[in-house]
Amino acid sequence: MMRLRFLILFFTAATSITACDKMGSCLNSGGCGDSVNKVCQKDESKGQELCSKHFSPTPYLEDFEALKTHISKSYANLEYLLKHYQIDPYELNKQTISEIKAAKNERQAIDALKGFVKKFHDGHFKLREPKNDKSDRTNDNKKLPISKTTPAEKACTSLDFTWDKDYGFRFPIAGVTVKDRGGVEFPYLVFEGNKRRIGIVRVSDFRTTVYPKICIGSWEKYKTKFESSCDEKCQDDFIHSFMREAIVNQFYKSLEKVRAAKVDALVVDVTNNGGGTDWVEDITALTTTKPIVCGKSGFVKHPHHVNHFKEMLQDIKSNSPNDKQKISDMEEAIKIASQICDRTPIWTEKDYKLNCSLVGFRRGDQCKYEELRHEGKKKYGGKLFLLVNHNTASAAEDIVARHLDSKTATLIGSRTYGAGCGYMNGGIRFQLPNTGLDVRVPDCVRVRADGTNEVIGIEPSIHLDMKQMKDAAFLKTLLKKIGTAI
């Protein structure tokens, strides 16, 4: 791999060259990026000038070709965003190639690649330096078994739970009458004024692993379910099922406190919530008594999903062998995911017309499970508002979209980020061959009832200047707006 060759040559140069009077040899060693002075181990005012003379764009052009090929086969939002933002893929391809060829150093070439990505305005389409991201587990990064005797805190740390999350409200609590307050992971407030009583519950994050205290209490109960150690499947069950229920129960406690205060309206605050996992669906279902409109959830037709659906089919056959409808629906999903669509010609053929779509949709009612999970819990059925800002993204946008499509809530704040659906079953991982940059593209879509993709963001019906959220008067303004809308 060229990148590996670069690294080996750079290492040789770095260890053999001790003075920059040999800059030419250093630069010819195979790359010459912004770190040229480090390679030569001595400051050199002419370093970048010499680098520009010796820089070759070829590896970055090769990476660009690899990037286009990958997203043509894996990027769920490609067609939608090209149309929505009126992007001409043929012209964008020419522009990016021109920028890479004009680059004078590595940084400028990488900036050209990242500029290509930015054209899509997609929060889940990322080009980033490779790192050990514990939240993105792959088959090469398996979880080690956890012993039954492992202390709960240590077990939760092994499961990648973090301990520095701030769950609190982002606005000052000033200038208003607070009747009640409480909660830790899901703090709540009850206000009274102008003959109105309004409750606010904060949901700061839909990621499971930012709730370590809930993990500690849950692990003590969960470890009675296995014999001596908890393997990878056991750990997945804990995080995705056991912890899901525990987190939802904690949210429900705050919801019940607000309900007991007999509020005229409930505000669910998801500002600065960058999303997370599927328990957002439970929160959505618990905050309305009306039927939920799901819209459509789609997936990229790709071997990644073929394999995932085959695993799901095997689980259904093992656990529900008589559920012929579920088996049939999953077999149909496998068939759809196998229908690969080649979109690579859009970059090199002007006005190329696609005769296929890379996105498929599963049949069947995807909302049924939401109605089955909450026996014994009383759902909130009053006036509901969702407070959002530009940092409300991904799964946090899903609760917004579901409530708006179901006409069960009013959105207040500023336009959401526009990330939509992210990565199913870990996503389709890819690394550029020369620069080593990690490529992340969403492999799924969430389509709202009106046909729009969540990836473009969601506009509130009641606007607030969310840049003023830190101001002392913000909360008073928020409550006044809600009081008027009730």
C-alpha positions in Angstrom: 0.0 0.0 0.0 1.4 3.4 -1.0 0.7 5.0 2.3 2.8 2.2 4.0 5.6 2.8 1.6 5.5 6.5 2.4 5.7 5.8 6.1 8.7 3.5 5.8 10.6 5.9 3.6 9.8 8.8 5.9 11.0 6.8 8.8 14.2 6.0 7.0 14.7 9.7 6.1 14.0 10.8 9.7 16.5 8.5 11.2 19.3 9.0 8.7 19.0 12.8 8.0 20.2 14.9 10.9 20.5 18.3 9.1 18.3 20.1 6.6 21.2 20.6 4.2 20.0 17.3 2.9 16.4 18.6 2.4 16.3 17.5 -1.2 16.9 13.9 -0.1 14.3 14.2 2.6 11.7 15.6 0.2 12.4 13.0 -2.4 11.8 10.2 0.1 8.2 9.9 -0.9 5.7 12.5 0.2 6.7 15.8 1.8 3.7 17.0 3.8 3.3 19.8 6.3 5.6 17.9 8.7 8.7 18.3 6.4 10.6 20.1 9.1 10.0 17.4 11.6 11.2 14.8 9.1 14.5 16.7 8.6 14.8 17.3 12.4 15.7 20.9 12.0 13.8 24.2 11.3 14.3 25.3 7.7 12.7 28.6 6.4 12.8 27.2 2.9 11.2 23.9 3.9 7.7 24.7 2.5 9.1 26.3 -0.6 11.1 23.2 -1.3 8.2 21.0 -0.4 6.0 22.8 -3.0 8.6 22.0 -5.7 8.7 18.3 -4.9 5.0 17.7 -3.9 3.1 15.2 -6.0 -0.7 15.2 -6.1 -0.9 11.6 -7.5 -1.6 9.8 -4.2 -4.4 12.2 -3.4 -5.9 11.9 -6.8 -5.9 8.1 -6.3 -7.6 8.6 -2.9 -10.2 10.8 -4.5 -11.0 8.0 -7.1 -11.3 5.5 -4.2 -13.6 7.9 -2.3 -15.9 8.4 -5.2 -16.1 4.6 -5.9 -16.9 4.0 -2.2 -19.7 6.5 -1.9 -21.1 5.5 -5.2 -21.8 2.1 -3.7 -22.4 2.9 0.0 -23.7 6.5 0.5 -27.5 6.4 1.2 -28.0 10.2 0.8 -26.0 10.7 -2.4 -28.9 10.9 -4.9 -31.2 12.9 -2.6 -28.6 15.5 -1.7 -27.3 16.0 -5.2 -30.8 16.9 -6.2 -31.7 18.9 -3.1 -28.6 21.1 -3.2 -28.5 21.1 -7.1 -25.0 19.7 -7.2 -23.7 18.6 -10.6 -21.6 15.6 -9.8 -19.7 15.9 -13.2 -18.7 19.5 -12.4 -17.9 18.7 -8.8 -15.6 15.9 -9.9 -13.8 18.3 -12.3 -13.5 21.0 -9.6 -12.1 18.7 -7.0 -9.5 17.1 -9.4 -8.4 20.6 -10.4 -8.0 21.6 -6.7 -6.0 18.5 -5.9 -3.7 19.1 -8.9 -3.2 22.7 -7.9 -2.3 21.8 -4.3 1.2 22.7 -3.2 1.4 20.4 -0.2 -0.4 17.6 1.6 -2.6 19.9 3.7 -4.0 21.7 0.6 -4.7 18.3 -1.1 -6.5 17.0 1.9 -8.5 20.2 2.2 -9.6 19.6 -1.4 -10.9 16.1 -0.4 -12.6 17.5 2.6 -14.1 20.3 0.5 -15.7 17.7 -1.7 -17.3 16.1 1.4 -18.6 19.4 2.7 -20.5 20.1 -0.5 -23.1 17.5 0.7 -23.9 19.2 4.1 -24.3 15.8 5.7 -23.4 15.5 9.3 -22.8 11.7 9.0 -20.5 12.0 5.9 -17.1 12.4 7.4 -13.4 12.3 6.3 -11.3 12.1 9.4 -7.9 11.1 10.8 -7.8 7.5 11.8 -8.2 6.9 15.5 -9.1 4.3 18.0 -12.8 5.0 18.3 -14.2 2.7 21.0 -17.8 3.6 20.0 -17.3 2.2 16.5 -16.5 -1.5 17.1 -15.5 -3.6 14.1 -14.8 -7.3 13.7 -11.1 -6.5 14.4 -11.9 -4.9 17.7 -13.9 -7.5 19.6 -15.0 -7.1 23.2 -13.1 -9.1 25.8 -15.2 -11.2 28.2 -16.0 -9.6 31.5 -15.9 -11.8 34.6 -18.9 -12.0 36.9 -16.6 -11.0 39.8 -15.6 -7.8 38.1 -16.7 -4.7 40.1 -19.6 -2.9 38.4 -17.7 0.3 37.9 -14.8 -1.5 36.3 -17.2 -3.5 34.1 -18.9 -0.3 32.9 -15.5 1.2 32.1 -14.7 -2.0 30.1 -17.9 -1.4 28.2 -16.7 2.0 27.2 -19.0 4.0 29.4 -17.7 7.6 29.9 -17.9 9.5 33.2 -17.7 13.2 32.1 -21.1 13.9 30.6 -22.9 17.0 31.8 -26.7 16.3 31.7 -27.7 19.8 32.9 -29.7 22.5 31.2 -27.8 24.8 28.8 -29.7 28.0 29.8 -29.5 29.9 33.1 -32.4 29.3 35.4 -33.2 32.9 36.3 -36.1 35.4 36.3 -38.8 32.7 36.7 -40.6 30.9 39.6 -39.4 27.3 40.0 -42.1 25.1 41.7 -40.1 21.9 41.5 -36.8 20.5 40.2 -34.9 17.2 40.3 -33.4 14.4 38.3 -29.8 13.7 37.5 -29.5 12.0 34.1 -32.8 13.5 33.1 -33.2 16.7 35.0 -36.6 18.3 35.1 -38.0 21.7 36.1 -41.5 22.9 36.8 -42.3 26.6 36.4 -45.3 28.7 37.2 -46.3 32.1 36.0 -49.1 34.0 34.2 -51.6 31.3 35.4 -49.6 28.6 33.5 -47.6 25.7 34.8 -44.9 24.4 32.4 -42.6 21.4 32.9 -39.3 20.8 31.1 -37.4 17.5 31.0 -33.8 17.6 29.6 -32.6 14.7 27.4 -29.0 15.6 26.7 -27.9 12.5 24.8 -29.3 9.4 23.2 -26.1 7.5 23.5 -26.3 4.6 26.0 -22.6 4.8 27.1 -22.9 8.3 28.7 -25.0 7.0 31.6 -22.4 5.2 33.8 -24.3 5.4 37.0 -27.3 3.7 35.5 -24.8 1.1 34.1 -23.4 0.4 37.6 -26.9 -0.3 39.1 -28.0 -2.3 36.1 -24.8 -4.4 35.9 -25.4 -5.6 39.5 -28.7 -7.0 38.4 -27.6 -8.2 35.0 -24.7 -10.3 36.2 -27.1 -12.8 37.8 -28.1 -13.8 34.2 -24.8 -15.3 33.2 -22.6 -18.0 34.8 -18.9 -17.0 35.0 -18.2 -14.4 32.3 -20.1 -12.2 29.9 -18.9 -12.6 26.3 -19.5 -10.2 23.4 -23.1 -11.3 22.7 -23.8 -11.1 26.4 -22.4 -7.5 26.5 -24.4 -6.5 23.4 -27.6 -7.8 25.1 -26.7 -5.7 28.2 -26.1 -2.5 26.3 -28.8 -2.7 23.7 -31.6 -4.3 25.8 -31.0 -4.3 29.5 -29.5 -0.8 29.6 -32.1 0.5 27.2 -34.9 -0.5 29.6 -33.0 1.0 32.6 -32.4 4.3 30.9 -36.0 4.6 29.8 -37.1 3.8 33.3 -34.9 6.7 34.6 -36.4 9.1 32.1 -39.9 7.9 33.1 -39.3 8.9 36.7 -38.7 12.5 35.6 -41.7 12.4 33.3 -43.9 11.2 36.2 -42.6 14.1 38.4 -43.6 16.6 35.8 -47.0 14.9 35.2 -47.7 14.9 39.0 -47.2 18.7 39.0 -50.3 18.9 36.7 -48.5 21.0 34.1 -50.3 22.7 31.2 -47.5 21.8 28.8 -44.4 19.6 28.7 -41.1 20.7 27.0 -38.6 18.0 26.0 -35.3 19.8 25.7 -33.0 18.1 23.1 -30.7 21.1 22.4 -27.1 20.1 21.8 -28.2 16.4 21.7 -26.1 14.8 18.9 -28.1 11.6 18.8 -27.3 8.1 19.7 -29.2 4.8 19.7 -32.7 3.3 19.3 -34.1 4.1 22.8 -35.1 7.4 21.3 -38.1 5.5 20.1 -39.2 4.7 23.6 -38.9 8.3 24.6 -41.0 9.3 21.6 -43.7 6.7 22.4 -43.9 7.7 26.1 -44.5 11.4 25.3 -47.7 11.0 23.4 -50.9 8.9 23.7 -51.6 9.2 20.0 -50.5 6.8 17.2 -47.0 7.5 15.9 -46.4 8.0 12.2 -43.1 6.4 11.4 -42.4 7.6 7.9 -40.0 5.2 6.0 -36.6 3.9 7.0 -34.4 2.8 4.2 -31.0 1.1 3.8 -28.2 0.9 1.2 -28.3 -2.1 -1.1 -25.0 -3.5 -0.1 -23.4 -6.8 1.1 -23.1 -5.2 4.6 -26.9 -5.2 4.9 -27.3 -8.5 3.2 -25.2 -10.1 5.9 -26.9 -8.1 8.7 -30.4 -9.1 7.5 -29.3 -12.8 7.2 -28.2 -12.6 10.9 -31.6 -11.1 11.8 -33.4 -13.8 9.8 -31.5 -16.5 11.7 -32.5 -14.9 15.0 -36.2 -14.8 13.9 -36.1 -18.4 12.8 -34.6 -19.4 16.2 -36.8 -17.3 18.4 -40.0 -17.1 16.5 -40.1 -20.0 14.0 -43.9 -19.7 13.6 -43.9 -16.0 12.7 -44.2 -16.5 9.0 -44.8 -12.8 8.2 -41.6 -11.7 9.9 -39.6 -14.4 8.2 -41.1 -13.4 4.8 -40.4 -9.7 5.4 -36.8 -10.4 6.3 -36.3 -12.7 3.3 -37.7 -9.9 1.1 -35.2 -7.4 2.7 -32.3 -9.7 1.9 -33.5 -9.9 -1.7 -33.8 -6.1 -2.0 -30.4 -5.5 -0.3 -28.8 -7.8 -2.9 -29.9 -5.6 -5.8 -26.7 -3.6 -6.2 -26.9 -0.3 -8.1 -23.8 1.1 -9.8 -23.7 4.9 -9.7 -20.0 5.5 -10.5 -20.7 6.9 -14.0 -22.3 10.1 -12.5 -18.8 11.6 -11.9 -17.4 11.2 -15.4 -20.5 11.3 -17.7 -22.3 14.6 -18.1 -26.0 14.4 -17.2 -25.9 10.7 -16.6 -29.3 9.3 -15.8 -29.6 6.6 -13.2 -31.9 3.7 -13.9 -31.8 2.3 -10.4 -31.7 3.4 -6.8 -29.2 2.3 -4.2 -31.7 2.7 -1.4 -34.2 0.0 -0.5 -37.1 -0.1 2.0 -38.3 -3.0 4.2 -41.9 -3.8 4.1 -44.0 -4.4 7.2 -45.0 -2.2 10.1 -41.9 -0.9 11.9 -43.9 0.8 14.6 -45.5 -2.2 16.3 -42.7 -2.7 18.8 -43.1 0.8 20.2 -46.6 0.0 21.4 -45.5 -3.3 23.0 -42.7 -2.1 25.2 -44.3 0.2 27.7 -46.9 -1.9 29.7 -47.4 -0.4 33.1 -46.2 3.1 32.1 -48.6 5.9 31.6 -47.9 8.0 28.6 -48.0 11.7 28.6 -51.0 13.0 26.7 -50.9 16.8 27.1 -49.5 19.7 25.2 -45.9 18.8 24.0 -43.1 21.1 22.8 -39.7 20.0 21.6 -36.8 22.5 22.2 -34.1 22.2 19.5 -31.1 24.1 18.1 -28.5 23.6 15.4 -26.7 21.0 17.4 -29.8 18.8 17.6 -28.9 15.9 15.3 -29.3 12.3 14.2 -31.4 10.3 16.6 -32.5 13.6 18.3 -33.9 14.6 15.0 -35.8 11.4 14.8 -37.9 12.2 17.9 -38.6 15.6 16.3 -39.6 14.1 12.9 -41.8 11.4 14.4 -43.7 13.9 16.6 -44.1 16.4 13.8 -45.3 13.8 11.3 -47.7 12.5 13.9 -48.9 16.1 14.7 -48.3 15.4 18.4 -45.8 18.2 19.2 -44.8 21.8 18.4 -41.2 22.5 17.5 -39.5 25.5 19.1 -36.0 26.9 18.7 -33.8 26.9 15.6 -33.3 24.6 12.6 -31.8 21.2 13.5 -28.4 20.1 12.3 -29.5 17.9 9.5 -27.8 14.5 10.1 -30.7 12.1 9.7 -30.0 8.4 9.8 -26.4 7.3 10.4 -24.9 3.9 10.4 -26.6 0.5 10.7 -24.9 -2.3 12.5 -21.6 -0.4 12.8 -21.7 1.1 9.3 -19.7 0.4 6.2 -16.1 1.1 7.1 -13.5 2.3 4.5 -10.1 3.9 4.6 -8.4 5.8 1.8 -5.4 3.8 0.6 -2.7 6.5 0.6 -3.7 9.2 3.2 -5.2 6.6 5.5 -8.2 8.9 6.2 -11.3 7.1 7.6 -14.4 7.5 5.5 -17.8 7.4 7.2 -21.0 7.6 5.1 -24.5 7.0 6.3 -25.8 3.7 5.0 -29.5 4.3 5.9 -32.1 7.0 5.4 -35.2 8.2 7.3 -37.9 9.7 5.1 -40.5 11.8 6.7 -44.2 11.6 6.0 -44.0 14.5 3.5 -41.2 12.7 1.5 -38.3 14.8 2.8 -35.1 13.2 4.1 -34.2 14.1 7.7 -30.7 14.9 6.5 -31.6 18.4 5.4 -32.7 19.4 8.9 -36.0 20.3 10.4 -37.4 23.9 10.7 -39.3 24.8 13.9 -42.7 26.5 13.7 -41.8 28.8 16.7 -38.5 30.5 16.2 -36.1 31.5 19.0 -32.6 33.0 18.7 -30.8 30.0 20.2 -27.5 31.8 20.1 -28.9 33.7 23.1 -29.5 30.5 25.1 -26.8 31.5 27.6 -28.5 34.9 28.3 -30.3 35.4 31.6 -33.5 36.4 29.8 -33.6 33.3 27.6 -35.7 31.1 29.8 -38.3 33.8 30.5 -38.6 34.4 26.7 -39.0 30.6 26.1 -41.7 30.2 28.7 -43.5 33.3 27.3 -43.5 31.8 23.8 -44.8 28.5 25.1 -47.5 30.1 27.2 -48.8 32.0 24.2 -48.8 28.9 22.1 -50.7 26.7 24.6 
